[in-house]
Amino acid sequence: MVYQQCFAAWPHIETGTVRPGLLAARMTEMVSQSQVWQVSALCSAVAKALDARLNPVLVRGEITGFTRATSGHCYFSLKDQTAQIRCAIFRRAAALLDFSPCNGELVDVRGTLGVYEARGDLQLMVQGMNRTGVGALFEQFQQLKAKLEALGLFAAARKRPLPLMPRAIGLVTSPAAAALHDVVNTLQRRLPHIGVVLAPASVQGAAAPAELIAALGNLARPLPGAAGNGPSIDVILLVRGGGSMEDLWAFNDERLAHAIASSPVPVVCGVGHETDFTIADFVADLRAPTPTAAAELVAQPRSLWLELLERSTQRLHEALQRQLERQQQRLDMATSRLTRPGQVVAAQRLQLDSSARRLSTCLGYSLQQHRQQLAALPNTWLQAHQRALQHYHERLTRAALQLGLLDPALVLQRGYAWLSSADGQAIGSVRQTHAGQRLRATLADGTVDLTVRRGT
């Protein structure tokens, strides 16, 4: 009101004819005649005017920048094509909603307009909310999400595990983003010895998707001096701080989704706040709720590795200590034997005497056995010889008996005769004789000469 009165005086002032001192005096006079508002009083007056003239209101718009605080209160903005307004819904009213609001949804909200005096912001205090449809951006998001999911880009089977101890970490974000500071600080605190390679890119605006894709491609190439032909890094962080759905829209690009899926190393996406979801989150090998959380996922704290190293060192020390104790015992036993050589020699001498006695006893017993065997050898040989003679005599007697049974003289003694021709040929058939032939008949006690008178 004060400024309106001041500016109303300007038409009565001719340019170049009023001196600055007179103009200042005139303005001071006008202000002194008007009420001077305190800031809080002005905000309170505006709030009362809004409440008297407009409240309650029913507003339709698309949700953007939705966040839910730990207290349960929710904060977001409602927007249309040309404007937006800040909104808040307290925990009790939020608990009565029959759905979970999310960015991109088109809703009708009931509430009262007011002024948040701490900042002088116009704010809509929401008391109720109903869905009325899906916003344009959210509809695009859902269509692209369904398409890429059908292509298998969201499948858990293609997600790769993160390296336990990366040799180097790639980082894709804007150099001016607060996320860069958060990620670098986290990595420096947890793994200060791991190298970080920054691939700068815009994270908001029409040119952001192409720059993000190019940054991912640059990280996939080996760095100068890197060994082998593979990438020089083991994991990539794709990060950006929070913002509205429009601010994060670059991460809902289809080309970027395919670039993430074709990355030769795992990609961790940490875009926005915990309640924000983008297409990049679904395609990435792992989604982190915030940029800081993304850095923590790929960088196990140095204290953990130091603890593991300490435990390994302790186990190694204990194993070496046990080995040293065993060797010390052996050394003690050897030392005790070397410090008393007389006892050792005496023990060895007793053992040698005992062995000599056992050897002498064994030799004497063996010699006695051999002597007994030698003394019994002649009798054994004579008995064996006699048994052999008797055996051969019995065989000879049996042979003589068999031979006697075959003697022709025994047959002749039974009245048979053996006929033979004059030249001694045996006559066994009548056909061998003829009349006048002279034969000889051998009998048991002599021979008889015969003449064949006739043959038959």
C-alpha positions in Angstrom: 0.0 0.0 0.0 2.8 2.4 0.8 4.6 1.6 -2.4 1.5 2.1 -4.4 1.0 5.6 -3.0 4.7 6.5 -3.7 4.5 5.3 -7.3 1.2 7.2 -7.8 3.1 10.5 -7.3 5.4 9.8 -10.2 3.1 11.1 -12.9 3.1 14.6 -11.3 6.9 14.7 -11.4 8.4 16.1 -14.6 11.6 14.5 -15.6 14.5 16.7 -15.1 12.6 19.3 -13.1 12.6 17.7 -9.7 15.7 17.6 -7.6 16.5 14.4 -5.9 16.3 16.0 -2.5 12.7 17.2 -3.1 11.7 13.7 -4.4 13.1 12.0 -1.3 11.4 14.4 1.0 8.1 13.9 -0.8 8.3 10.1 -0.5 9.2 10.4 3.2 6.1 12.6 3.8 3.9 10.1 2.0 5.2 7.1 4.0 4.8 8.9 7.3 1.2 9.5 6.5 0.6 5.7 5.9 0.8 2.6 8.1 4.2 0.9 8.3 3.7 -2.9 8.3 5.9 -5.4 10.2 6.7 -8.4 8.0 4.9 -10.9 10.2 1.9 -8.6 10.5 1.7 -8.3 6.7 1.9 -12.0 6.2 -0.8 -12.5 8.9 -3.0 -10.0 7.2 -2.6 -11.6 3.8 -3.4 -15.0 5.3 -6.6 -13.6 6.9 -7.6 -12.0 3.6 -7.1 -15.3 1.8 -9.0 -17.2 4.4 -12.0 -14.8 4.4 -12.2 -14.7 0.6 -11.2 -18.1 -0.8 -11.2 -20.8 1.9 -12.0 -23.7 1.8 -10.8 -24.5 -1.8 -10.9 -27.5 -4.0 -7.9 -27.7 -6.4 -7.0 -30.1 -9.1 -3.4 -30.6 -10.2 -0.6 -33.0 -10.8 1.6 -34.1 -7.8 5.3 -33.3 -8.1 8.1 -33.3 -5.6 6.3 -35.6 -3.1 8.2 -36.3 0.1 7.1 -38.0 3.4 8.9 -36.8 6.5 9.8 -39.0 9.4 7.1 -37.2 11.4 4.5 -38.6 9.0 3.7 -35.2 7.4 3.8 -35.0 3.6 5.0 -32.2 1.4 4.5 -31.8 -2.3 3.4 -29.3 -5.0 0.4 -29.3 -7.3 1.0 -28.1 -10.8 -0.6 -27.6 -14.1 0.9 -26.5 -17.4 1.8 -22.9 -16.3 1.9 -22.7 -12.5 2.3 -24.7 -9.3 1.6 -24.2 -5.6 3.2 -25.7 -2.5 1.1 -28.1 -0.4 1.3 -29.9 2.9 -0.8 -32.6 4.5 -0.3 -33.4 8.2 0.1 -36.9 9.5 -3.4 -37.4 10.7 -5.0 -36.4 7.4 -2.3 -38.4 5.5 -3.3 -41.5 7.5 -6.9 -41.2 6.3 -6.0 -41.4 2.6 -7.0 -44.6 0.9 -4.0 -44.6 -1.5 -0.3 -43.7 -1.4 0.2 -40.4 -3.4 3.1 -40.4 -5.9 4.6 -38.0 -8.3 2.7 -37.6 -11.6 -0.7 -38.5 -10.3 -3.6 -36.1 -11.1 -5.6 -35.5 -7.9 -8.3 -33.3 -6.4 -7.3 -31.9 -3.0 -9.5 -30.1 -0.4 -7.9 -27.6 1.9 -7.3 -24.1 3.0 -4.9 -21.5 1.6 -2.5 -19.9 4.0 0.8 -18.1 4.2 3.8 -19.8 5.8 5.0 -16.8 7.7 8.5 -18.1 8.2 9.2 -17.8 4.5 6.3 -15.8 3.3 5.3 -18.6 1.0 1.8 -19.3 -0.2 0.8 -22.8 0.9 -2.2 -25.0 0.6 -2.9 -27.0 3.7 -4.5 -30.3 2.4 -7.3 -31.9 4.4 -8.3 -34.5 1.9 -7.2 -35.9 -1.5 -8.8 -38.1 -4.2 -7.4 -39.5 -7.4 -8.8 -38.1 -10.6 -6.4 -39.6 -13.2 -2.8 -39.8 -14.3 -0.7 -36.8 -15.2 0.9 -36.6 -18.6 4.4 -37.2 -17.4 3.4 -40.0 -15.2 1.5 -41.6 -18.0 4.6 -41.5 -20.2 6.6 -42.9 -17.4 4.2 -45.9 -16.9 4.1 -46.6 -20.7 7.9 -46.6 -21.0 8.3 -48.7 -17.8 5.9 -51.3 -19.2 7.7 -51.4 -22.5 11.2 -51.8 -21.0 9.9 -54.4 -18.5 8.5 -56.5 -21.4 12.0 -56.3 -23.1 13.5 -57.8 -19.9 15.6 -54.8 -18.9 14.2 -55.0 -15.3 14.8 -58.8 -14.9 16.6 -59.8 -11.8 18.5 -62.4 -13.7 20.5 -59.8 -15.6 21.4 -57.8 -12.5 25.1 -58.2 -11.7 26.6 -58.3 -8.2 28.7 -55.4 -7.0 32.5 -56.0 -6.6 33.5 -56.5 -3.0 36.6 -54.4 -3.4 36.6 -52.2 -6.6 39.9 -51.2 -8.0 38.4 -47.9 -9.3 34.9 -46.3 -9.2 33.3 -44.4 -12.1 31.0 -41.4 -11.2 28.4 -39.9 -13.5 26.9 -36.6 -12.3 27.0 -32.9 -12.7 30.2 -31.1 -11.4 27.9 -28.5 -9.9 25.6 -30.9 -8.2 25.6 -31.3 -4.4 25.5 -35.1 -5.0 29.1 -34.9 -6.2 30.2 -33.5 -2.9 28.3 -36.1 -0.9 29.6 -39.0 -2.9 33.2 -37.9 -2.9 33.2 -37.3 0.8 31.6 -40.7 1.5 34.2 -42.5 -0.7 37.0 -40.5 0.8 35.9 -41.4 4.3 35.3 -45.1 3.6 37.9 -46.0 0.9 40.4 -43.2 0.5 42.8 -45.4 -1.4 40.3 -46.2 -4.2 40.5 -44.0 -7.3 37.3 -42.2 -8.5 36.9 -41.3 -12.2 34.4 -38.5 -12.8 32.5 -38.4 -16.1 30.7 -35.0 -16.0 27.2 -34.7 -17.5 24.1 -32.5 -17.1 21.5 -34.1 -14.8 18.6 -31.9 -15.8 17.2 -30.5 -19.0 16.7 -31.5 -22.6 20.4 -32.1 -23.2 20.9 -34.2 -20.1 20.0 -37.7 -21.5 22.6 -37.5 -24.3 25.3 -36.2 -22.0 24.5 -39.0 -19.5 24.8 -41.6 -22.2 28.1 -40.2 -23.5 29.5 -40.2 -19.9 28.6 -43.8 -19.5 30.3 -44.6 -22.8 33.5 -42.7 -21.7 33.7 -44.7 -18.5 33.5 -48.0 -20.5 36.7 -47.1 -22.4 40.1 -48.0 -20.9 41.9 -45.1 -19.4 45.3 -44.2 -20.8 47.9 -46.5 -19.3 45.3 -49.0 -18.1 46.3 -52.7 -18.4 44.3 -54.9 -20.8 41.4 -53.9 -23.1 38.7 -53.9 -20.6 37.3 -50.9 -18.7 39.5 -49.4 -16.1 36.8 -49.2 -13.5 34.8 -52.0 -11.7 31.5 -50.1 -10.9 29.7 -46.9 -12.0 27.7 -44.6 -9.8 24.9 -42.7 -11.6 23.7 -40.0 -9.1 21.7 -36.9 -8.7 20.1 -35.0 -5.8 16.3 -34.7 -5.2 13.8 -32.7 -7.2 10.5 -32.8 -8.8 9.4 -35.3 -11.4 10.3 -32.7 -14.1 13.8 -32.2 -12.6 14.4 -36.0 -12.7 12.9 -36.6 -16.1 16.2 -37.0 -17.8 16.6 -40.3 -16.0 13.4 -41.6 -17.6 14.9 -41.6 -21.1 14.7 -44.8 -23.1 18.1 -44.4 -24.7 19.7 -43.9 -21.3 17.9 -47.1 -20.1 19.5 -49.1 -22.9 22.9 -47.5 -22.2 22.7 -48.6 -18.5 21.7 -52.1 -19.5 24.6 -52.4 -21.9 27.3 -51.1 -19.5 30.2 -53.6 -19.2 30.3 -53.0 -15.4 27.6 -52.9 -12.8 25.7 -49.6 -12.4 24.4 -48.3 -9.1 21.7 -45.6 -9.5 21.2 -43.1 -6.7 18.8 -40.5 -8.1 16.6 -38.2 -5.9 15.3 -39.1 -2.5 14.1 -42.4 -1.1 10.6 -41.9 -2.5 11.7 -41.0 -6.0 11.8 -43.7 -8.7 13.0 -43.3 -12.2 13.4 -45.7 -15.2 17.2 -45.7 -14.5 16.5 -47.1 -11.0 14.7 -50.1 -12.5 17.4 -50.8 -15.2 20.4 -50.3 -12.9 22.0 -53.3 -11.3 21.2 -51.8 -7.9 19.1 -48.9 -6.8 20.2 -46.7 -3.9 17.7 -44.4 -2.1 20.2 -41.4 -2.2 23.6 -40.5 -3.8 25.3 -41.0 -0.4 23.7 -44.4 0.0 25.0 -45.4 -3.5 28.5 -44.5 -2.5 28.1 -46.5 0.7 26.9 -49.6 -1.3 30.1 -49.8 -3.4 32.6 -48.8 -0.6 32.7 -51.0 2.4 34.1 -48.9 5.3 37.8 -48.9 5.8 37.2 -49.8 9.4 35.6 -53.1 8.3 38.6 -54.0 6.2 41.0 -53.0 8.9 39.0 -55.2 11.4 39.2 -58.1 9.0 42.9 -57.5 8.5 43.4 -57.3 12.3 41.5 -60.6 12.8 43.6 -62.3 10.1 46.8 -61.0 11.6 45.7 -62.2 15.0 44.9 -65.7 13.7 48.3 -65.8 11.9 50.0 -64.7 15.1 48.3 -67.4 17.1 49.2 -70.1 14.6 52.8 -69.0 14.5 52.9 -68.9 18.3 51.6 -72.5 18.5 54.2 -73.6 16.0 56.9 -71.9 17.9 55.8 -73.6 21.1 55.9 -77.0 19.5 59.4 -76.4 18.1 60.4 -75.1 21.5 59.3 -78.3 23.2 61.3 -80.4 20.7 64.3 -78.2 21.3 64.0 -78.6 25.0 63.9 -82.4 24.7 66.9 -82.4 22.4 68.8 -80.0 24.8 68.0 -82.2 27.8 69.5 -85.2 26.0 72.6 -83.3 25.1 73.2 -81.9 28.6 73.5 -85.5 30.0 75.5 -87.5 27.5 76.7 -90.0 30.2 73.2 -91.1 30.9 72.5 -91.4 27.2 75.6 -93.6 26.6 74.7 -95.8 29.6 71.2 -96.3 28.4 72.6 -97.1 24.9 75.1 -99.6 26.5 72.3 -101.3 28.5 70.3 -101.6 25.3 73.3 -103.0 23.4 74.0 -105.6 26.2 70.4 -106.7 26.2 70.5 -107.1 22.4 73.7 -109.1 22.6 72.2 -111.4 25.2 69.1 -112.0 23.1 71.3 -112.6 20.0 73.5 -115.1 21.9 70.5 -117.0 23.2 69.0 -117.2 19.8 72.3 -118.4 18.2 72.7 -121.1 20.8 69.2 -122.4 20.4 69.6 -122.4 16.6 72.9 -124.2 16.8 71.4 -126.9 19.1 68.6 -127.4 16.6 71.1 -127.9 13.8 73.2 -130.3 15.8 70.2 -132.5 16.6 69.2 -132.5 13.0 72.8 -133.6 11.9 72.9 -136.4 14.6 69.6 -137.8 13.4 70.6 -137.6 9.7 72.4 -141.1 9.4 69.5 -143.0 11.0 67.1 -141.2 8.8 69.1 -142.0 5.7 69.5 -145.7 6.6 65.8 -146.1 7.3 65.0 -144.4 4.0 67.5 -146.8 2.2 66.0 -149.9 3.7 62.5 -148.7 2.8 63.6 -148.2 -0.8 65.3 -151.7 -1.0 62.2 -153.4 0.4 60.1 -151.5 -2.1 62.3 -152.5 -5.1 62.4 -156.2 -3.9 58.7 -156.3 -3.7 58.4 -154.9 -7.2 61.0 -157.5 -8.5 59.1 -160.4 -6.9 55.9 -159.3 -8.5 57.6 -159.0 -11.9 59.2 -162.5 -11.6 55.8 -164.0 -10.7 54.2 -162.3 -13.7 57.1 -163.5 -15.9 56.8 -167.1 -14.6 53.1 -167.1 -15.5 54.0 -166.3 -19.0 56.7 -169.1 -19.3 55.7 -171.6 -22.2 57.2 -174.5 -20.3 54.3 -174.3 -17.8 51.9 -174.8 -20.7 53.9 -177.8 -22.1 53.7 -179.4 -18.6 50.0 -179.5 -19.0 50.3 -181.8 -22.1 50.6 -179.3 -24.9 53.3 -179.4 -27.6 54.9 -176.7 -29.7 55.3 -177.7 -33.4 58.0 -176.1 -35.5 59.4 -176.8 -39.0 62.9 -178.0 -39.6 64.1 -174.5 -39.9 62.5 -173.5 -36.5 59.4 -171.7 -37.8 56.4 -172.2 -35.5 53.5 -174.2 -37.0 50.2 -172.8 -35.9 47.9 -174.0 -38.7 47.3 -177.2 -40.8 47.7 -175.1 -43.9 51.3 -174.7 -43.0 52.0 -178.5 -43.4 52.1 -181.0 -46.3 52.7 -184.7 -46.7 56.1 -185.9 -46.0 57.0 -182.7 -44.2 59.4 -183.2 -41.2 58.3 -181.4 -38.1 59.6 -181.1 -34.5 57.3 -181.3 -31.5 58.7 -179.8 -28.3 57.3 -181.3 -25.1 57.8 -180.5 -21.5 60.7 -182.9 -21.1 62.2 -183.0 -24.6 61.6 -182.9 -28.4 60.2 -185.5 -30.9 60.8 -185.5 -34.7 57.6 -186.1 -36.7 56.8 -186.8 -40.4 53.5 -185.6 -41.8 51.7 -188.4 -43.6 48.9 -186.4 -45.0 47.3 -183.1 -44.5 43.6 -182.3 -44.1 
